[in-house]
Amino acid sequence: MIKRFLLLTLLLGVLSGCSLLDSVNNSLDYTKEAGTFINEASQFAQSIPDLAQQAATSADAKETLTKELEEMKTRISEFNGIEAPAFAQDIHEQLVALNDTLLTDINGYMDQIQNGVTDLQNSGIVETVNKINETMDLIQNLQP
């Protein structure tokens, strides 16, 4: 009887430890994923102005620009779909809201490109990505 109790106690201790370990791993995964996404968004915002300028005179650059915009839209949708741990929920919701704004900016800019306008200045893309970048400190300071 005592052996069963000790075995059950040991098993419960191991399982609760696994739960804690899973929680820490999920937290680290989210922090890594969010950091990676923010870095990708930042690189995107840095590359788009040059591509936009080149797209004004080059069909190949215009095609590359459109491809980059589509890829960013896909990446945004992927990131918005991940499940944030409870302690990161507020920051994740903030990022999703900014991502929704960025999607709107990208879609509007893609409409401009279809109409032959590649000027990025009025698109809001860079400004929105700058706001996304501001959340990096919050992500780095997340703790379960």
Phi, psi and omega in degrees: 000314180295322179297319179296318179298315179296319178296316178296318178297316179297316180298316178297321178297317179294315181296319179292327175295322177296319179299316178296317179297317177299319179298315178295316179297317178298321179296315179294320179298315181296314181300317179295314181298316180295318178298317178298316179299314181297319177296319178296319179297320179295315178297320177302311182296330179284327183275333186296318181302317179295317178298320179298318180295317179292326182295339179296334184236357185226125178294324178295317178294323178296319178295318178296318178300313179298320178297316179298319179295317178296318179296322179292321177299318178296315181296321178299313180299319178297313181295317180300333182276350181284155181264122180273145173296160186305318183290344181253005186302316181298315180293319179298316178299322177296316178295319179298318178298316177295322178295322177297320176296317179296320176300317178298316178299314181295314180299319177297319179293321178295325175297319178299316181299319178300331179268009175088007180256118181251004180296120185276344191307320184264010186279333183082357184300307184297319180296319179294318178296324176299321177293322176297318179299328181295341179278352183301317179299320179297319180295315182294337180264006179293139175216139179290000000 
